Amino acid sequence: MTTPTLKGTIQVPGDKSISHRAIIFGSIAEGQTTVSNFLRSNDCLATLQAFRQMGVHIKEDGNSLTIDGVGMLGLQESQEPLDMQNSGTSTRLMAGLLAGQHFDSHMVGDASLSKRPMGRVITPLSEMNGTLVATDGHLPMDIYGEVLHGIHYRLPIASAQVKSAIILAALTAQSDTTIEEPLPSRDHSETMLKLFSPESIDKEDGLITIHPDHPLKAQHVEVPADISSAAFFLVAGAIVPGSEITIERVGLNPTRDGIIRVLEQMGADLTIDRIDQPGEPMANLTIKAGPLKTFHIEEADIPALVDEVPILALLATAVDGVSTISGAAELRVKESDRLAAIASELGKLGASIEEKPDGLIITGGKPLTVQDEQVDSFGDHRIAMTLKVASLLLDKEITIKDEDCMAVSYPTFSTDLNTLIRK
């Protein structure tokens, strides 16, 4: 089996995190919000459907949306359970928003999502007078609409989902809420709230203060290409010999660009062509294959690259020497136990990976070889896409169990990858 090269220019789908938030903020704003480059993934469509069930009119035209906002307290009680499918982002953010509404909600999810912990959002929302009843800390979950009050809350770990849940709850509270972060995490919620209602938020010295009673006004949101999806092509371009890939209009939010810093640390041949425009920062990225150095990722680095850890582990297998990832224990409660999954499945392809309680030690530099022709995604889109990139480097074909789960964040991943392959 001949190793291909990868050549060409692509634009990966819109950012998943920003697509979710565009629907949420557009729905509770006053007026008509338009969204371009919306990610039509299973997760984001779950958010879209939930708001339709709560009375929001959303028109779809390809990857564009028109949302007729109903205002902060204009949502209506859904007559059916809100099915979050596999989306942890939908579940946790909407839990915050629904805790302060004037009606009750019932949330369900698929088998995978129903194993993910909800206590981390229930705790702060309960401190705000929210009433959320989960099944042993997991979905299904009942949310009883209450009058909320503001709190000062220090996040025990850096978590954009928990922070965002508190922000959305705080918008309906009776007094200000202050959130203290131990480390910066993704700030898409703060950025978007600043766009929709500048008076509602202040940020200073690691403190985020939310001021309720300011209406959100409809906006146009351009969703940049998702850096977490672009990451798979950045790594593929860096390690598949002879490759050169340009990825257009990628979001480079400084709370999300950890993979860029890792590639620069490794000496990758990466060109960043920044795009001057308001809102979320964007750039065209060009990656060429070439020699690389090892990397060392620590806890402080994790928030900016938490979704990229699986593909970065594959990247480390291609580099002579030992690379390390630590401080990443939260990956054990994603769609799969990602630390265990990546160690076991790349291990089936000959990778030398030692699993630690909070990370991985990867000894790279030897070619991957197929030792088991079937590998398992564990129903996790990021594991599946990592294994798909790994297959480009193998001496024989492999079968990826549950490969279709890639549709959670990137429905056209295999098609886009194939457009770059040159034999």
C-alpha positions in Angstrom: 0.0 0.0 0.0 1.6 3.2 -1.2 1.6 6.2 1.2 -0.2 9.1 -0.6 0.7 12.8 -0.4 -1.8 15.5 0.4 -2.0 18.6 -1.8 -4.6 21.4 -2.1 -6.7 24.0 -0.5 -9.8 23.4 1.5 -12.2 25.2 3.9 -13.3 23.0 6.8 -16.8 23.4 8.2 -17.8 26.2 10.6 -16.7 26.2 14.2 -18.9 23.9 16.3 -18.6 25.9 19.5 -19.5 29.2 17.8 -22.3 27.6 15.8 -24.0 26.4 19.0 -23.7 29.9 20.6 -25.0 31.7 17.5 -28.3 29.8 17.8 -28.5 30.3 21.6 -27.8 34.0 21.6 -29.7 34.7 18.4 -32.8 32.9 19.9 -32.8 35.0 23.1 -32.0 38.3 21.3 -34.5 40.9 20.1 -34.8 41.0 16.4 -33.6 38.9 13.5 -30.1 37.4 13.7 -28.4 36.0 10.6 -25.7 33.3 10.8 -23.3 32.4 7.9 -21.1 29.3 7.7 -23.2 27.5 10.3 -21.9 24.0 11.0 -24.6 21.5 10.0 -23.3 18.7 12.3 -25.5 16.4 14.5 -24.5 18.3 17.7 -25.4 21.8 16.3 -28.6 20.5 14.7 -29.6 19.2 18.2 -29.3 22.7 19.5 -31.3 24.1 16.6 -34.1 21.6 17.1 -34.3 22.3 20.8 -34.9 26.0 20.2 -37.5 25.3 17.6 -39.3 23.1 20.1 -39.3 26.2 22.4 -41.0 28.4 19.9 -38.1 30.0 18.0 -38.6 30.3 14.3 -35.3 29.4 12.5 -35.0 29.4 8.7 -32.3 27.3 7.1 -30.7 28.1 3.7 -27.8 25.8 3.2 -25.2 26.8 5.8 -27.0 30.1 6.6 -29.6 30.6 9.3 -32.1 33.3 10.0 -33.3 33.4 13.6 -36.3 35.3 14.8 -35.3 36.1 18.4 -37.9 36.0 21.1 -36.0 37.9 23.8 -34.5 36.7 27.1 -37.7 35.3 28.6 -39.7 34.7 25.4 -39.0 31.0 25.1 -41.9 28.6 25.5 -42.1 25.2 27.3 -41.4 22.3 24.9 -44.2 19.7 24.7 -41.6 17.0 24.1 -38.3 16.2 25.9 -35.3 18.2 24.6 -33.1 15.6 22.9 -29.5 16.7 23.2 -28.4 13.5 21.3 -24.6 13.4 21.8 -24.0 17.1 22.5 -22.4 17.9 25.8 -22.2 21.6 24.7 -25.9 21.8 24.0 -26.7 20.1 27.3 -24.6 22.2 29.7 -25.1 25.6 28.0 -28.9 25.1 27.8 -29.1 23.9 31.4 -27.8 27.4 32.4 -30.2 29.2 30.1 -33.3 27.1 31.1 -32.6 27.3 34.9 -33.9 30.9 34.9 -36.9 30.5 32.6 -40.6 30.6 33.6 -41.2 26.9 32.7 -39.8 23.5 33.3 -37.8 21.4 30.9 -36.8 17.7 30.5 -33.5 16.9 28.8 -32.5 13.5 27.4 -29.5 12.3 25.4 -28.1 9.3 23.7 -26.3 6.5 25.6 -22.9 8.2 25.3 -24.1 11.6 26.5 -26.0 10.0 29.3 -22.8 8.8 30.8 -21.2 12.2 30.9 -21.2 14.1 34.3 -23.6 17.0 34.8 -22.8 17.7 38.4 -20.2 20.3 37.3 -23.0 22.6 36.0 -25.6 21.6 38.6 -23.5 22.8 41.5 -23.1 26.4 40.5 -26.6 26.7 39.1 -28.0 25.3 42.4 -26.0 28.1 44.2 -28.0 30.5 42.0 -31.3 29.0 43.3 -31.6 26.7 40.2 -33.4 23.4 40.6 -31.9 20.7 38.4 -32.6 17.1 39.1 -30.3 14.6 37.2 -30.3 10.8 37.3 -27.2 10.0 39.4 -25.6 13.1 38.1 -26.3 12.3 34.5 -29.0 12.7 31.9 -32.0 12.4 31.9 -32.4 15.7 33.7 -35.3 17.9 34.8 -34.8 21.6 35.0 -37.4 23.5 37.0 -37.6 27.2 36.1 -36.7 29.4 39.1 -36.0 33.0 39.9 -32.2 33.1 40.0 -29.8 35.3 42.0 -26.2 36.3 41.2 -23.2 34.6 42.8 -19.5 34.9 42.9 -18.2 31.5 41.6 -14.6 30.2 41.3 -14.5 27.5 38.7 -12.7 24.4 40.2 -11.3 23.6 36.8 -11.1 25.6 33.5 -14.2 24.7 31.6 -15.8 26.8 28.9 -19.0 24.7 29.1 -19.5 25.3 32.8 -18.5 29.0 32.5 -21.0 29.4 29.7 -23.8 27.8 31.6 -23.3 30.2 34.4 -23.1 33.2 32.0 -26.4 32.2 30.4 -28.0 31.7 33.8 -26.7 35.0 35.0 -28.4 36.8 32.2 -31.8 36.0 33.8 -30.6 36.5 37.4 -31.8 39.3 39.8 -28.3 40.6 40.5 -24.7 40.5 39.1 -22.7 37.3 38.8 -18.9 37.1 38.9 -17.0 34.1 37.6 -13.4 33.5 38.5 -11.3 31.3 36.2 -8.2 29.4 37.5 -7.0 29.3 33.9 -8.3 31.0 30.7 -10.7 28.7 28.8 -12.5 29.2 25.5 -14.1 32.6 25.5 -16.6 32.3 22.7 -19.6 33.0 25.0 -18.0 36.2 26.3 -17.1 37.3 22.8 -20.6 36.7 21.5 -22.3 38.3 24.5 -20.1 41.3 24.0 -21.4 41.4 20.4 -25.1 41.1 21.3 -25.1 43.2 24.5 -21.9 45.0 25.3 -23.4 46.4 28.6 -24.0 42.8 29.9 -20.4 41.8 30.5 -17.1 43.0 31.9 -13.8 41.1 31.9 -10.8 42.1 34.0 -7.9 40.2 35.7 -9.5 36.8 35.3 -12.9 37.9 36.5 -16.0 37.8 34.3 -18.9 39.9 35.6 -22.4 39.5 34.1 -24.9 42.4 34.5 -28.5 41.2 33.9 -31.4 43.4 32.7 -29.7 44.5 29.4 -31.5 43.1 26.3 -29.6 41.3 23.6 -29.9 42.9 20.1 -29.9 40.8 16.9 -26.6 40.6 15.0 -24.9 39.0 12.0 -22.6 36.2 13.0 -20.0 34.8 10.6 -18.8 31.5 11.9 -15.1 30.9 11.2 -13.8 27.5 10.1 -13.4 25.3 13.1 -9.8 25.1 14.3 -10.5 21.7 16.0 -11.6 20.4 12.6 -8.7 22.1 10.8 -6.3 20.4 13.3 -6.7 17.0 11.6 -5.5 18.5 8.3 -2.7 20.5 10.0 -1.3 17.3 11.5 -1.8 15.3 8.3 0.0 18.0 6.3 2.8 18.0 8.8 3.4 14.2 8.9 2.4 12.8 5.5 5.6 13.1 3.4 5.6 15.6 0.6 2.3 17.2 1.7 1.2 20.9 1.5 -2.3 22.0 2.5 -3.9 25.4 2.8 -6.9 25.7 5.1 -9.0 28.8 4.6 -10.6 31.2 7.1 -9.8 29.2 10.2 -10.8 30.7 13.6 -7.7 31.7 15.6 -9.3 32.7 18.9 -6.4 33.0 21.4 -8.2 30.7 23.8 -8.4 28.0 21.1 -5.1 28.2 19.2 -3.1 25.9 21.3 -2.4 23.6 18.4 -0.8 26.5 16.5 1.6 27.0 19.5 2.4 23.3 19.6 3.2 23.2 15.9 5.4 26.3 16.2 7.2 24.7 19.3 7.9 21.7 17.1 9.4 23.7 14.3 6.6 22.9 11.8 6.6 24.6 8.4 3.4 26.6 9.1 2.4 29.9 7.4 -0.3 32.1 9.0 -2.0 34.7 6.8 -4.2 36.7 9.1 -7.5 38.1 7.9 -8.4 41.7 9.1 -12.0 41.8 10.2 -14.2 42.4 13.3 -15.3 39.6 15.6 -13.6 36.3 16.0 -10.0 36.4 14.5 -9.4 34.3 11.4 -6.5 33.3 9.2 -5.5 31.2 6.2 -3.1 28.4 7.3 -0.6 26.6 5.1 1.2 23.6 6.5 4.0 21.7 4.7 5.5 18.3 5.8 9.0 18.5 7.3 11.2 17.6 10.2 9.6 18.1 13.7 10.8 18.2 17.3 9.0 16.6 20.3 6.5 18.6 22.3 5.5 18.8 26.0 1.9 19.8 26.9 1.1 20.7 30.5 -2.1 21.5 32.4 -2.0 25.2 31.6 -2.0 24.4 27.9 -5.0 22.0 27.9 -7.9 24.5 27.8 -6.6 25.9 24.4 -6.3 22.5 22.8 -8.5 20.1 24.7 -10.2 18.7 21.6 -6.9 18.4 19.8 -5.2 16.0 22.2 -6.1 12.8 20.2 -4.7 14.1 16.9 -1.6 15.6 18.7 -0.9 12.1 20.1 -0.8 10.8 16.5 1.5 13.7 15.6 3.9 12.7 18.4 4.2 9.2 17.0 5.9 10.7 13.9 8.6 12.5 15.8 11.9 11.0 17.0 11.9 11.1 20.8 9.5 11.3 23.7 6.5 13.8 23.8 4.3 14.2 26.8 0.7 15.3 27.6 -0.3 16.0 31.2 -3.1 17.7 33.1 -5.7 16.3 30.7 -7.8 14.1 33.1 -11.0 15.7 31.8 -10.5 13.8 28.5 -11.7 10.7 30.4 -15.2 12.1 30.5 -15.7 13.2 26.9 -17.6 11.2 24.3 -15.2 8.4 25.2 -12.3 8.1 27.6 -10.1 9.7 25.1 -6.8 9.0 26.9 -7.6 5.3 27.0 -9.0 5.2 23.5 -6.1 6.8 21.8 -3.6 4.7 23.7 -5.3 1.5 22.9 -6.2 2.2 19.3 -3.0 3.8 18.2 -1.3 0.9 20.0 -3.1 -1.5 17.6 -1.2 0.4 14.9 2.2 0.0 16.5 2.4 3.3 18.4 4.3 3.3 21.7 2.0 5.2 24.0 2.0 5.0 27.8 -1.3 6.0 29.4 -1.0 8.0 32.6 -3.9 9.1 34.9 -4.0 12.6 33.4 -2.2 12.2 30.1 0.0 10.3 27.7 3.7 9.6 27.1 4.4 9.0 23.4 7.7 7.6 22.1 7.8 8.4 18.4 10.0 7.9 15.4 9.2 4.5 14.2 6.7 3.9 11.3 3.2 2.8 12.2 2.4 -0.8 11.3 -1.0 -2.6 11.4 -1.2 -5.1 14.2 -5.0 -5.3 14.3 -6.9 -4.5 11.1 -10.0 -3.3 13.1 -9.7 -0.3 15.3 -12.5 1.2 17.4 -13.7 4.9 17.5 -15.8 4.1 20.6 -18.4 6.3 18.9 -16.2 9.4 19.4 -15.8 11.6 16.4 -12.4 12.9 17.3 -11.0 9.4 17.8 -12.5 8.3 14.5 -10.9 11.3 12.6 -7.6 10.7 14.3 -7.6 7.0 13.1 -8.6 8.1 9.6 -5.5 10.4 9.4 -3.4 7.6 10.9 -4.6 5.3 8.1 -2.7 7.5 5.6 0.5 6.3 7.1 -0.2 2.6 7.2 1.1 -0.4 5.2 -2.3 -1.9 4.8 -5.9 -0.9 5.1 -7.8 -0.8 8.4 -11.5 -0.8 9.4 -12.7 1.9 11.8 -15.6 0.7 13.9 -18.4 3.4 14.1 -16.6 5.6 11.6 -19.9 7.4 10.9 -19.7 9.1 14.3 -17.5 11.7 12.5 -20.8 13.4 11.6 -21.1 14.8 15.1 -18.6 17.6 14.2 -17.5 17.0 10.6 -20.0 15.2 8.3 -17.9 15.5 5.2 -14.5 14.7 6.7 -13.7 11.7 4.6 -14.8 13.4 1.4 -12.7 16.5 2.1 -9.7 14.3 3.0 -10.0 12.4 -0.2 -10.0 15.6 -2.3 -6.4 16.2 -1.1 -5.0 12.8 -1.7 -2.5 12.5 -4.5 -1.2 9.0 -5.3 
